[in-house]
Amino acid sequence: MTNDDAFQSAYIPSLRLPRPVAGALWWGGGCSDVKRWGGRFLDEPIHRHQYCSCYWLLGAEKTMMVETGHGAQWPVIEAQIEQVLGDRRLDYVFPSHQEIPHAGNLGRILAKYPDAVAVGDVSDYHLYFPGIDRDRLVDNVPGDRIELGDRTVEFLEPVWSDLSTTLWAFEWTDRVLFSVDVMEYSHLDGPLSCGLMSDEIELPSDEIRKLLVFLLQPGARDTPMEPGLRRLRELFSALRPRVVAGSHAAPIRDNLEVFIPWILEEYAATGSDSGRLGGVRAEWSELLASLAG
Amino acid sequence: MTTPVALTRAETVDLGEGVTRLGALVAIDERTGWVPPGTTGFEPFNVYVVREGDEALVVNSGPAVLAGTVLAQLGTVFPSGSLAVALTRNEFEVLGGLAGMLAAYPGAQVVYPGAGSILDWVEFRQTIAGVEHDLRREVPIVTHPFFGGDFVLGGDRKLHFPIPPLGTLSFAWIADERSGALFTSDAFGFLHVENGEPLVASELPARVTPEYVAAHLAKRFYWLQAADRRAIKAALGQFFSATRARLLCPTRGRVIAGEATVAAAVDLVMSGIDLIEAG
């Protein structure tokens, strides 16, 4: 692939973002047009966008940004932060793990908001953003909580993850699960398709699901999915999330019992036990319907 | 106040047959995310250059903290010519110096499989000789070597890009038949520097036991805890049966040199995989 005058960036903003999701939660970021990645992605049979999402929690006393937005989209993200915060300061920024789609703007955000600190597992950022004062990198472990006034964010052990330093989080008042790379899904390209949440789109067909849903965990094909599905079930039963805010997804809200089983059925088909895992979709539909009651 | 990250032993190391290691050491401490807790010593961050005539292939570009150092080192080893930068992953620790390298070498190209549109991920606006450039519009991306293909350097030097039998987020290892160097990305990075040890290990220290390697594998390749390790070991075994490597060149860690030492390191990884606690 060579560059020419027809170059178009793969990273496209959504005119709908940023937008409120529920309670104190806002959604921002944009999309990455996979066809513009080049290489073997040119041969994909569908034209899809990968979400590059970030979120804000506007607590009564403090604010938190979850994920920094993709490093490729800083001008868009910067404008979104300003719009969402207005006159408020940014207190915390939580990059879920040390990858550019998740933490790429950390240095820029901490430079722009000198009172903010980075939270989560903050390993290695001193090497990737040498200008950051190490006192502004505040390490956390699963179980740690951060109070935003009327909102509480708790860090969680992930069920599946890209890196061993990944953390998930849960906001207890609006019951938002920040699932990072899990329960991610792409959406089909189209002029009106970016920036819509799960309850605003038609559930894609099962036939194309394997082209839209991927479990972003190394070694997934050699790993049984049943233990992870069991841990996820335990987590959902304990936390009863009302919104699932993935980093490569649009927020899943109001139709968790439809969307999540659809995704997890694809996960069940991904691992080394795919031939033995049946009924995942029905099981999760039932579980989520019972939790919503 | 920002305390600069201390870099020590910024060294270029000639590995033979036109292969040079660039980089420096950083201290391992409680903020180091890729090692087991309690690990001490210093971590070499490595960028490699393979030179053939007036062409060179750089393997990864190092983290941001090393960008200036590595670029200066590259300038001494390969002051000018046709440069290609191959990326085995798209993580911070291999992308930090990319934009600067591309700006410093007019006509440079990037060897990368496409995932994510990589030039968008770096500081693509660069000022070169007083003129603003957008690297995304100007730098060619070469995708064909990945997933089992070859990149040809200097007319006839083939570098092969196999799928890694062991990796977290890595797209490729790179094998240089001429030198016997195998660039293993995030694999085989378990040898740190202690007590002034050389950057190239021609024998493995006594402290590097299967248990030691297992602890390192469990941190970077944490997913092995739940995976079918027979499949991973089979892939590794098959790979090293078919590939004669005289140098293991990881992104982090000491270079492992000599066929016997390479074989010993592979054996340790095989044993270490078995010792990882199931999770």
HADDOCK unambig.tbl for C-alpha pairs under 7 A between the chains (distance, minus, plus):
assign (segid A and resid 1 and name CA) (segid B and resid 140 and name CA) 6.72 0.50 0.50
assign (segid A and resid 1 and name CA) (segid B and resid 141 and name CA) 5.61 0.50 0.50
assign (segid A and resid 1 and name CA) (segid B and resid 142 and name CA) 6.12 0.50 0.50
assign (segid A and resid 1 and name CA) (segid B and resid 143 and name CA) 6.92 0.50 0.50
assign (segid A and resid 2 and name CA) (segid B and resid 140 and name CA) 4.56 0.50 0.50
assign (segid A and resid 2 and name CA) (segid B and resid 141 and name CA) 5.82 0.50 0.50
assign (segid A and resid 3 and name CA) (segid B and resid 137 and name CA) 5.30 0.50 0.50
assign (segid A and resid 3 and name CA) (segid B and resid 138 and name CA) 5.93 0.50 0.50
assign (segid A and resid 3 and name CA) (segid B and resid 139 and name CA) 6.60 0.50 0.50
assign (segid A and resid 3 and name CA) (segid B and resid 140 and name CA) 5.72 0.50 0.50
assign (segid A and resid 4 and name CA) (segid B and resid 137 and name CA) 6.19 0.50 0.50
assign (segid A and resid 7 and name CA) (segid B and resid 137 and name CA) 6.12 0.50 0.50
assign (segid A and resid 10 and name CA) (segid B and resid 117 and name CA) 6.48 0.50 0.50
assign (segid A and resid 36 and name CA) (segid B and resid 117 and name CA) 6.99 0.50 0.50
assign (segid A and resid 37 and name CA) (segid B and resid 114 and name CA) 5.02 0.50 0.50
assign (segid A and resid 37 and name CA) (segid B and resid 115 and name CA) 5.83 0.50 0.50
assign (segid A and resid 37 and name CA) (segid B and resid 116 and name CA) 5.44 0.50 0.50
assign (segid A and resid 37 and name CA) (segid B and resid 117 and name CA) 4.46 0.50 0.50
assign (segid A and resid 38 and name CA) (segid B and resid 114 and name CA) 5.12 0.50 0.50
assign (segid A and resid 39 and name CA) (segid B and resid 113 and name CA) 5.53 0.50 0.50
assign (segid A and resid 39 and name CA) (segid B and resid 114 and name CA) 4.95 0.50 0.50
assign (segid A and resid 39 and name CA) (segid B and resid 143 and name CA) 5.46 0.50 0.50
assign (segid A and resid 71 and name CA) (segid B and resid 121 and name CA) 5.82 0.50 0.50
assign (segid A and resid 72 and name CA) (segid B and resid 120 and name CA) 5.04 0.50 0.50
assign (segid A and resid 72 and name CA) (segid B and resid 121 and name CA) 4.96 0.50 0.50
assign (segid A and resid 99 and name CA) (segid B and resid 91 and name CA) 5.81 0.50 0.50
assign (segid A and resid 99 and name CA) (segid B and resid 92 and name CA) 6.49 0.50 0.50
assign (segid A and resid 100 and name CA) (segid B and resid 91 and name CA) 6.80 0.50 0.50
assign (segid A and resid 100 and name CA) (segid B and resid 92 and name CA) 6.67 0.50 0.50
assign (segid A and resid 123 and name CA) (segid B and resid 31 and name CA) 4.66 0.50 0.50
assign (segid A and resid 123 and name CA) (segid B and resid 32 and name CA) 5.55 0.50 0.50
assign (segid A and resid 123 and name CA) (segid B and resid 33 and name CA) 4.95 0.50 0.50
assign (segid A and resid 124 and name CA) (segid B and resid 31 and name CA) 5.95 0.50 0.50
assign (segid A and resid 124 and name CA) (segid B and resid 32 and name CA) 5.51 0.50 0.50
assign (segid A and resid 124 and name CA) (segid B and resid 33 and name CA) 6.00 0.50 0.50
assign (segid A and resid 127 and name CA) (segid B and resid 63 and name CA) 6.58 0.50 0.50
assign (segid A and resid 127 and name CA) (segid B and resid 64 and name CA) 6.53 0.50 0.50
assign (segid A and resid 127 and name CA) (segid B and resid 65 and name CA) 5.22 0.50 0.50
assign (segid A and resid 128 and name CA) (segid B and resid 63 and name CA) 5.82 0.50 0.50
assign (segid A and resid 128 and name CA) (segid B and resid 64 and name CA) 5.12 0.50 0.50
assign (segid A and resid 128 and name CA) (segid B and resid 65 and name CA) 6.18 0.50 0.50
assign (segid A and resid 128 and name CA) (segid B and resid 92 and name CA) 6.26 0.50 0.50
assign (segid A and resid 129 and name CA) (segid B and resid 64 and name CA) 6.76 0.50 0.50
assign (segid A and resid 130 and name CA) (segid B and resid 4 and name CA) 6.78 0.50 0.50
assign (segid A and resid 130 and name CA) (segid B and resid 5 and name CA) 6.79 0.50 0.50
assign (segid A and resid 130 and name CA) (segid B and resid 65 and name CA) 5.78 0.50 0.50
assign (segid A and resid 131 and name CA) (segid B and resid 2 and name CA) 6.44 0.50 0.50
assign (segid A and resid 132 and name CA) (segid B and resid 2 and name CA) 6.27 0.50 0.50
assign (segid A and resid 133 and name CA) (segid B and resid 1 and name CA) 5.79 0.50 0.50
assign (segid A and resid 133 and name CA) (segid B and resid 2 and name CA) 4.23 0.50 0.50
assign (segid A and resid 133 and name CA) (segid B and resid 3 and name CA) 6.72 0.50 0.50
assign (segid A and resid 134 and name CA) (segid B and resid 2 and name CA) 6.75 0.50 0.50
assign (segid A and resid 164 and name CA) (segid B and resid 219 and name CA) 6.35 0.50 0.50
assign (segid A and resid 164 and name CA) (segid B and resid 220 and name CA) 6.63 0.50 0.50
assign (segid A and resid 164 and name CA) (segid B and resid 222 and name CA) 6.10 0.50 0.50
assign (segid A and resid 165 and name CA) (segid B and resid 33 and name CA) 6.81 0.50 0.50
assign (segid A and resid 218 and name CA) (segid B and resid 168 and name CA) 5.75 0.50 0.50
assign (segid A and resid 218 and name CA) (segid B and resid 169 and name CA) 6.77 0.50 0.50
assign (segid A and resid 218 and name CA) (segid B and resid 223 and name CA) 6.62 0.50 0.50
assign (segid A and resid 219 and name CA) (segid B and resid 223 and name CA) 6.65 0.50 0.50
assign (segid A and resid 219 and name CA) (segid B and resid 227 and name CA) 6.70 0.50 0.50
assign (segid A and resid 222 and name CA) (segid B and resid 227 and name CA) 5.31 0.50 0.50
assign (segid A and resid 222 and name CA) (segid B and resid 228 and name CA) 5.25 0.50 0.50
assign (segid A and resid 223 and name CA) (segid B and resid 226 and name CA) 5.93 0.50 0.50
assign (segid A and resid 223 and name CA) (segid B and resid 227 and name CA) 4.10 0.50 0.50
assign (segid A and resid 223 and name CA) (segid B and resid 228 and name CA) 5.90 0.50 0.50
assign (segid A and resid 224 and name CA) (segid B and resid 227 and name CA) 6.94 0.50 0.50
